[in-house]
Amino acid sequence: MRARRDFEALRQRRMQAADMFRRGKRQVEVAEKLGVSQPTVSRWYQLWVTGGRAGLVGARRAGRRPKLSDEQLAEVEAALARGPRANGFPTEMWTLARVAEVIERVTGVRHSQTQTWTILRERLGWSRQRPARRAVERDDAAIATWVKEDWPRIKKAPGAAAPGSSSRTRADSPSSRR
């Protein structure tokens, strides 16, 4: 996951710019001293002229606001905690499509499966889970036999050890390197 921005450090850099503007420093000097682009300093200067230091404080967050409020998210989490059957699904298994459907039913906000996974992982702190039980049909002895006997035979198929060719010509053609 990508590191979050340090909003306090960004705010302090803007405050340094405000102090430099107040002392009469040119925008070029501010850009060089603080290591930011000229358009950024020009935007800061306009904010400083119209709002002073308070104009450069900043928003304290980046990006679009989430579509779901914390209250809506709590309602969704409560619905999910009741389980899939309680939410009208035939089996006791959650899928992203089912979770997205519950979110839409509870809040009226539709999310894609990717957005749904982000909500589960980042906002609710949920993770992917594997089933607690193994399949009833699973035969560990048959699996062990297959791994011991069949897999080595399949792995050592004829011609598997021979080097491949990146050429488009057939391996047995006169222009082949073999």
Summary of the structure (lengths in Angstrom):
residues: 178
radius of gyration: 30.3
end to end distance: 47.5
largest distance: 81.9
contacts: 353
relative contact order: 0.06
helix: 54%
strand: 0%
